[in-house]
Amino acid sequence: MQELIGKINAEMAAFNEDAQLQSEKANKAAGTRARKSTLNLEKLLKEFRKLSLEESKK
């Protein structure tokens, strides 16, 4: 579970950095990376939800 939380935090940091580059400097490549990060975050968050539910049933 801790490993998954670490992955989520790392992906969120990457998203924040790329989203700022896109909004502040109009960096199109950063926008593409930010959108890709959101897709990865969606998968990681779904996995977290699944694991969290399993842990709460114990």
C-alpha positions in Angstrom: 0.0 0.0 0.0 2.9 2.4 0.9 4.5 1.7 -2.5 1.2 2.6 -4.3 0.9 5.8 -2.3 4.5 6.7 -3.3 3.7 6.1 -7.0 0.6 8.3 -6.7 2.6 11.1 -5.1 5.3 10.9 -7.7 2.8 11.0 -10.6 1.0 13.9 -8.9 4.3 15.8 -8.7 5.0 15.2 -12.4 1.5 16.4 -13.3 1.9 19.6 -11.2 5.2 20.4 -12.9 3.9 19.8 -16.4 0.6 21.6 -15.8 2.4 24.6 -14.6 4.8 24.6 -17.6 1.8 24.5 -19.9 -0.2 27.2 -18.2 2.8 29.6 -17.5 4.9 29.1 -20.6 2.4 27.7 -23.1 4.6 24.6 -23.4 2.5 22.2 -25.6 4.7 19.1 -24.9 4.2 19.7 -21.2 0.4 19.7 -21.8 0.6 16.4 -23.4 2.6 15.0 -20.5 0.2 16.4 -18.0 -2.8 14.7 -19.8 -0.9 11.4 -19.8 -0.2 11.8 -16.1 -4.0 12.2 -15.5 -4.6 8.9 -17.2 -1.9 7.2 -15.1 -3.3 8.8 -11.9 -6.7 7.5 -12.8 -5.4 3.9 -12.9 -3.4 4.3 -9.7 -6.3 5.9 -7.8 -8.6 3.0 -8.9 -6.0 0.5 -7.6 -5.8 2.5 -4.4 -9.5 2.4 -3.9 -9.6 -1.3 -4.5 -6.8 -2.0 -2.0 -8.3 0.4 0.5 -11.6 -1.5 0.4 -9.8 -4.8 0.8 -7.9 -3.5 3.9 -11.1 -2.1 5.5 -12.8 -5.6 5.2 -10.0 -7.2 7.3 
